[in-house]
């Protein structure tokens, strides 16, 4: 799994279209092995990103859970704390 793809389900506020598109772009980049396609592949690359984004949006909007929604700010703070502990750096104030 690509490290840059973030969990988008069950957050408050819900995932934006920009976040879904960014995840789709990272997924297509990983599959294709290319961060920037050649001119010959640009059209098919862009179409793949659009199709993956549409599928991802459908998935995220269709999933159901009984778990309470997670707060984005709280999850980001936990991630920063894990990173600081892992890499031995102090957290920025």
C-alpha positions in Angstrom: 0.0 0.0 0.0 1.3 3.4 -0.8 2.2 5.4 2.3 0.7 8.6 1.0 -2.8 7.2 0.6 -4.7 8.1 3.7 -7.8 6.5 5.2 -10.8 8.6 4.0 -13.7 6.7 5.6 -15.5 7.7 8.8 -14.1 11.1 9.5 -15.7 14.3 10.6 -15.8 16.4 8.4 -16.1 13.8 5.6 -13.5 13.3 2.9 -13.4 16.1 0.3 -13.3 15.4 -3.5 -9.8 16.8 -3.5 -8.7 14.2 -0.9 -10.3 11.4 -2.9 -8.6 12.6 -6.1 -5.2 12.8 -4.3 -5.6 9.2 -3.1 -6.6 8.1 -6.6 -3.6 9.9 -8.1 -1.2 8.2 -5.7 -2.8 4.8 -6.4 -2.5 5.2 -10.2 1.1 6.4 -9.8 1.9 3.3 -7.7 0.3 1.0 -10.2 1.9 2.6 -13.2 5.3 3.0 -11.6 5.4 6.6 -12.9 4.9 9.9 -11.1 4.6 11.8 -14.3 3.5 9.9 -17.4 4.9 10.5 -20.9 2.8 12.6 -23.3 1.8 9.3 -25.1 0.3 8.0 -21.8 -1.0 11.2 -20.3 -4.6 10.7 -21.5 -4.9 7.2 -20.3 -3.2 8.1 -17.0 -5.7 11.0 -16.4 -8.7 8.8 -17.3 -7.5 6.1 -14.8 -7.2 8.8 -12.1 -10.8 9.9 -12.8 -12.1 6.4 -12.8 -10.3 5.4 -9.6 -11.5 8.6 -7.9 -15.1 7.8 -8.9 -14.8 4.3 -7.6 -13.2 5.5 -4.4 -15.9 8.1 -3.8 -18.6 5.5 -4.4 -16.9 3.2 -1.9 -16.4 5.8 0.8 -20.0 7.1 0.4 -21.4 3.6 0.5 -19.6 2.1 3.5 -21.5 1.9 6.8 -20.3 1.6 10.4 -21.6 1.8 13.9 -18.3 3.4 15.1 -18.3 7.0 16.0 -16.8 9.4 13.4 -13.1 10.2 14.0 -12.0 13.8 14.4 -9.4 14.8 11.8 -7.5 17.1 14.2 -7.3 14.5 16.9 -6.1 11.8 14.5 -3.5 14.2 13.0 -2.2 15.0 16.6 -1.9 11.3 17.3 0.1 10.8 14.0 2.4 13.6 14.9 3.0 12.1 18.4 3.8 8.7 16.8 6.2 10.3 14.4 8.0 12.2 17.1 8.3 9.1 19.2 9.5 7.0 16.2 12.0 9.5 14.9 13.1 11.0 18.3 12.0 14.6 17.5 10.1 17.0 19.6 6.6 17.9 18.5 6.2 21.5 17.2 4.1 23.7 19.5 
